[in-house]
């Protein structure tokens, strides 16, 4: 992460927002939420690639930092450096010298956060400022660390995690050294309200890909001349879902027509909503309604706005 003037032009807006907030000195703890399981575009010269959020944070946002540590309940705590083997080796040597053998590191959240707290404390107490390392910490699936529960129902472990995270966010000494903590969650509402509402904590939302991002991804994956039309049809899909749709359609070796694309898109959206949403094709149309021409025109105009993705001017409540 570098200062605002040196941020790459291709960085997404949410990453630039994170950098601006960090260098303002107001916070070191960020709640990254929204479309966090999607692919993110990276660029190295003219070479465009796509990666997941954790790798993007490790190689781009914290790409020049000394140590990046990633934690989730499944994989545990581990250094993260993308495909840079030399950088990964340097990270392993540093954290092993201070935290011991990685195979002996705890996996439960309470003890992992305690381990990270000791690492930051040792880094802060380095007598020579030149020996202090820049440390980025990514805590994935944060809803399992500090879930949204009532204080009366909060367990000791969840309470300890919450207090420790709030302590990091409010610690003025941590802000003075290069240390940043990113909690990653799909839904901000699943995190503890005291953490979300704390003034020392910043929420960063990753939006759904817009039309331009979808078209660029289609061009990157398919080199298709009809990428503009497919980008229009794919409104509401993540890049991961879009890639699945394109792959399924491409297995037949045929071009994707609008009807096929819409059907695949519906299936992906229903699956993503986990049964909470179902598309129903109507058996009748407005042509069966006699009279009421003004009302029918209003409904058709609104439907056209929704189809075109103009939700900013379409009425809400349908």
SULBELNOR-V282334 format. One record per backbone hydrogen bond with DSSP energy under -0.5 kcal/mol. CO is the residue of the C=O (numbers start at 1). NH is the residue of the N-H. If there is no record, write none. Layout:
{{CO/NH} {CO/NH}}
//
This chain:
{{3/6} {4/7} {8/11} {12/16} {13/17} {14/18} {15/19} {16/20} {17/21} {18/22} {19/23} {20/24} {21/26} {21/27} {22/25} {28/181} {29/202} {30/32} {30/183} {31/33} {31/204} {32/185} {33/35} {33/206} {34/36} {35/38} {40/51} {42/49} {44/46} {44/47} {46/48} {47/44} {49/42} {51/40} {52/56} {53/57} {54/58} {55/59} {56/60} {56/61} {57/62} {60/63} {62/65} {67/136} {68/80} {69/138} {70/78} {71/140} {72/76} {76/72} {78/70} {81/84} {83/85} {84/88} {85/89} {86/90} {87/91} {88/92} {89/93} {90/94} {91/95} {92/96} {93/97} {94/98} {95/99} {96/100} {101/104} {102/105} {108/112} {109/113} {110/114} {111/115} {112/116} {113/117} {114/118} {115/119} {116/120} {117/121} {118/122} {119/123} {120/124} {121/125} {123/126} {127/129} {128/131} {129/132} {133/135} {134/67} {135/180} {136/69} {137/139} {137/182} {138/71} {138/140} {139/184} {141/144} {142/145} {142/146} {146/192} {147/149} {150/153} {150/154} {151/154} {155/159} {156/160} {157/161} {158/162} {159/163} {160/164} {161/165} {162/166} {163/167} {164/168} {165/169} {166/170} {167/171} {168/171} {170/172} {171/175} {172/176} {173/177} {174/177} {177/179} {178/135} {180/137} {181/30} {181/183} {182/139} {182/184} {183/32} {184/142} {186/34} {187/190} {188/191} {190/148} {192/195} {192/196} {193/197} {195/198} {198/201} {200/29} {202/31} {203/205} {204/33} {205/207} {206/35} {210/214} {211/215} {212/216} {213/217} {214/218} {215/219} {216/220} {217/221} {218/222} {218/223} {219/223} {224/227} {226/230} {227/231} {228/232} {229/233} {230/234} {232/235} {234/237} {238/242} {239/243} {240/244} {241/245} {242/246} {243/247} {244/248} {245/249} {246/250} {247/251} {249/252} {249/254} {250/253} {255/257} {257/261} {258/262} {259/263} {260/264} {261/265} {262/266} {263/267} {264/268} {265/269} {266/270} {267/271} {268/272} {269/273} {270/275} {271/274} {273/276} {280/282} {285/288} {286/289} {288/290} {292/296} {293/297} {294/298} {295/299} {296/300} {297/301} {298/302} {299/303} {300/304} {301/305} {302/306} {303/307} {304/308} {305/310} {306/309} {309/311} {310/313} {310/314}}
//
